[in-house]
């Protein structure tokens, strides 16, 4: 299988050709740096994304913004959002607090990115 992707790791935006054989990357062409090759391998075999969202806080008029501490598999995004929608947070929530551990069994925690009192 051949994939054509654009690298998003730096402003150059290299257009890369990636050949995947038996679920593994066999060849990457078109990247101008090593970071591009690493990105191409990850994106074509198991794409991952950071997830950002807002979660209701029960005794506050404001929601709290949250994000995953690391990228999670792209296929888990909708499950992650559903899990976050079911959270029952109580004020105060402080920036850096873990609001959800091991989201969707990925081993990645979700943290608050602001304080809501």
C-alpha positions in Angstrom: 0.0 0.0 0.0 1.2 3.5 -0.8 0.3 6.6 1.2 0.9 10.2 0.2 1.1 12.5 3.3 2.2 16.0 4.2 4.5 16.2 7.2 3.2 18.6 9.9 6.2 18.6 12.2 7.8 21.8 10.9 6.9 24.7 8.6 8.5 23.0 5.5 5.5 20.6 5.1 7.3 17.9 3.1 5.2 15.9 0.8 6.1 12.3 1.5 5.5 9.0 -0.2 5.2 6.1 2.3 5.1 2.4 1.3 3.5 0.1 3.9 4.0 -3.7 3.6 2.5 -6.2 6.0 1.4 -3.5 8.4 4.9 -1.9 8.6 6.6 1.0 6.9 9.0 -0.3 4.3 10.0 3.0 2.8 9.7 6.8 3.2 10.6 9.2 0.5 10.4 13.0 0.3 11.2 14.0 3.8 14.0 16.5 4.4 14.6 15.6 8.0 14.5 12.6 10.3 11.4 13.9 12.1 9.5 13.6 8.9 10.4 9.9 8.6 9.3 9.3 12.2 6.0 11.1 11.6 5.3 9.2 8.4 5.9 5.9 10.1 3.6 6.7 13.0 0.9 8.3 10.8 0.6 5.5 8.3 0.7 2.6 10.8 -1.1 3.9 13.9 -2.2 7.6 13.7 -2.4 9.3 17.1 -3.9 12.7 18.1 -3.9 14.9 21.2 -7.5 15.5 22.3 -8.7 18.8 23.8 -12.2 19.4 25.1 -14.2 21.2 27.8 -16.0 19.4 30.7 -18.8 20.7 32.8 -18.0 21.6 36.4 -21.1 21.0 38.6 -20.9 24.0 41.0 -19.5 26.5 38.4 -21.0 28.5 35.5 -17.8 27.8 33.6 -16.6 24.5 32.1 -13.0 23.4 32.5 -10.7 22.9 29.5 -8.9 19.6 29.4 -6.4 17.8 27.2 -4.8 14.4 27.0 -1.3 14.3 28.4 0.0 12.5 25.3 -1.5 11.6 21.9 -4.0 8.7 21.9 -4.8 6.4 19.0 -7.0 8.3 16.5 -9.6 5.4 16.6 -10.2 6.2 20.3 -11.1 9.9 19.9 -14.9 9.4 19.9 -14.8 7.0 22.8 -12.6 9.5 24.7 -15.0 12.3 24.1 -17.9 10.1 25.3 -16.0 9.3 28.4 -15.2 13.0 29.1 -18.9 13.9 28.5 -19.8 11.5 31.4 -17.5 13.1 33.9 -18.9 14.7 37.1 -16.4 17.3 38.2 -16.8 19.4 41.3 -15.2 22.8 41.7 -12.5 23.7 42.4 -10.6 22.1 39.6 -7.0 23.3 39.3 -4.8 23.5 36.3 -2.8 20.3 36.0 -5.3 18.2 37.9 -5.8 14.7 36.4 -9.6 14.6 35.7 -9.6 11.2 34.0 -7.0 8.5 34.4 -6.2 6.0 31.7 -8.8 7.3 29.3 -10.3 4.5 27.1 -7.6 2.1 28.4 -4.9 4.0 26.5 -2.7 4.5 29.5 -3.0 8.3 29.0 -4.5 10.7 31.6 -6.6 13.7 30.8 -5.6 16.9 32.7 -7.2 20.3 33.3 -5.6 23.1 31.4 -7.1 25.9 33.5 -8.4 26.5 37.0 -12.1 26.7 37.7 -13.2 27.7 41.2 
